[in-house]
């Protein structure tokens, strides 16, 4: 009711937060400094799995108003 008028803004902020979190999780690990030994470290599997799970869950909740009426 109160948040319905802000729903597009909140969805955009949520998706932007996931994009920024994914960028810092997956691409910041590949930034090599001059003093580094040059090893490329990827994100840990725990961090990546938590990110993927939370992203999928958020997408389910965001899109629920379009498919939930098929369940009832």
C-alpha positions as CSV (number, residue, x, y, z in Angstrom):
1,X,0.0,0.0,0.0
2,X,2.5,2.6,1.1
3,X,5.4,1.1,-0.7
4,X,3.5,0.3,-3.9
5,X,4.2,3.7,-5.4
6,X,7.9,3.3,-4.7
7,X,8.1,-0.3,-6.1
8,X,9.9,0.6,-9.4
9,X,12.4,2.7,-7.5
10,X,13.0,-0.1,-4.9
11,X,13.4,-2.7,-7.6
12,X,15.9,-0.6,-9.5
13,X,17.9,0.0,-6.3
14,X,17.9,-3.7,-5.5
15,X,19.1,-4.7,-8.9
16,X,21.8,-1.9,-8.8
17,X,22.9,-3.3,-5.4
18,X,23.3,-6.8,-6.9
19,X,25.2,-5.5,-9.9
20,X,27.6,-3.5,-7.7
21,X,28.0,-6.5,-5.3
22,X,28.6,-8.9,-8.2
23,X,31.1,-6.5,-9.8
24,X,33.1,-6.2,-6.6
25,X,32.9,-9.9,-5.9
26,X,33.9,-11.2,-9.3
27,X,36.0,-8.5,-10.9
28,X,37.8,-6.9,-8.0
29,X,39.7,-10.1,-7.4
30,X,41.3,-9.8,-10.8
31,X,42.8,-6.3,-10.2
32,X,46.6,-6.9,-9.9
33,X,48.8,-4.4,-8.1
34,X,52.4,-3.7,-9.1
35,X,53.7,-5.4,-5.9
36,X,51.5,-8.5,-6.2
37,X,52.9,-11.8,-7.4
38,X,50.4,-11.9,-10.2
39,X,48.2,-14.8,-9.0
40,X,44.6,-14.4,-10.0
41,X,42.3,-15.3,-7.2
42,X,38.7,-15.9,-8.0
43,X,35.9,-15.4,-5.5
44,X,35.5,-18.2,-2.9
45,X,32.8,-20.7,-3.6
46,X,31.0,-19.8,-0.4
47,X,30.8,-16.1,-1.4
48,X,29.7,-16.9,-4.9
49,X,27.1,-19.4,-3.8
50,X,25.6,-17.0,-1.2
51,X,25.5,-14.2,-3.9
52,X,23.8,-16.5,-6.5
53,X,21.3,-17.8,-4.0
54,X,20.4,-14.3,-2.7
55,X,20.2,-13.0,-6.3
56,X,17.8,-15.8,-7.3
57,X,15.7,-15.3,-4.2
58,X,15.4,-11.6,-4.8
59,X,14.4,-12.2,-8.5
60,X,11.7,-14.6,-7.3
61,X,10.3,-12.1,-4.8
62,X,10.5,-9.2,-7.4
63,X,8.7,-11.2,-10.0
64,X,6.2,-12.9,-7.6
65,X,3.3,-10.6,-8.4
66,X,3.3,-11.8,-12.0
67,X,3.3,-15.6,-11.4
68,X,1.8,-16.1,-7.9
69,X,-1.8,-15.9,-9.2
70,X,-1.1,-19.1,-11.2
71,X,-0.5,-21.0,-7.9
72,X,-3.8,-20.1,-6.3
